[in-house]
Amino acid sequence: MPELLAELKQLMIEGLNLEEVDPEDIEADAPLFGDGLGLDSIDALEIAVLLDRKYGVKISSGDDRNPAIFASLRSLAEFVESNRTRS
């Protein structure tokens, strides 16, 4: 999973244009929203699109699991790992 965490960090930095964020700035267990990385609901939608394109992972905006899926980079990676249809 360390490789997937690194991939997701880079994907988020590039896909969300986080110009002043380096991969080492993103802690695996820190919150992605609010006081953590500071992402918002629009970023969540963009991440969902990026994950669909790269890994074939489908995340619906109405999914009750979204707060848990997007809680941290690690929870997102675990979801991708168990639901991906592409490498």
C-alpha positions, -999 to 999 in steps of 0.1 A, spaced: 0 0 0 29 25 4 32 27 -34 -6 34 -37 -3 61 -10 25 78 -30 5 75 -62 -26 91 -46 -5 119 -32 9 128 -66 -25 123 -83 -41 147 -58 -13 173 -60 -14 173 -98 -52 169 -103 -62 195 -77 -34 219 -86 -21 219 -51 10 240 -61 24 247 -27 19 211 -14 47 184 -16 39 147 -13 57 146 21 33 173 33 4 149 31 2 126 61 -16 93 54 -38 96 85 -45 133 86 -79 146 76 -83 155 39 -109 181 47 -112 209 73 -81 214 94 -61 187 76 -53 192 40 -81 217 37 -100 203 8 -136 210 1 -166 193 -15 -156 204 -50 -122 188 -44 -140 156 -33 -158 155 -67 -126 161 -86 -108 133 -66 -137 109 -75 -133 117 -112 -95 112 -110 -99 79 -92 -125 67 -118 -101 76 -147 -70 61 -132 -83 31 -112 -118 25 -125 -131 32 -90 -167 45 -88 -176 68 -59 -212 82 -60 -219 116 -45 -248 101 -26 -229 72 -11 -233 70 27 -198 58 31 -182 90 16 -173 105 50 -154 73 59 -139 69 24 -126 105 23 -116 107 60 -79 104 52 -55 95 25 -51 60 41 -89 54 41 -91 66 5 -62 42 -5 -79 13 13 -111 20 -7 -92 22 -40 -73 -10 -32 -104 -30 -26 -125 -15 -55 -101 -8 -83 -107 -23 -117 -74 -11 -132 -38 -8 -121 
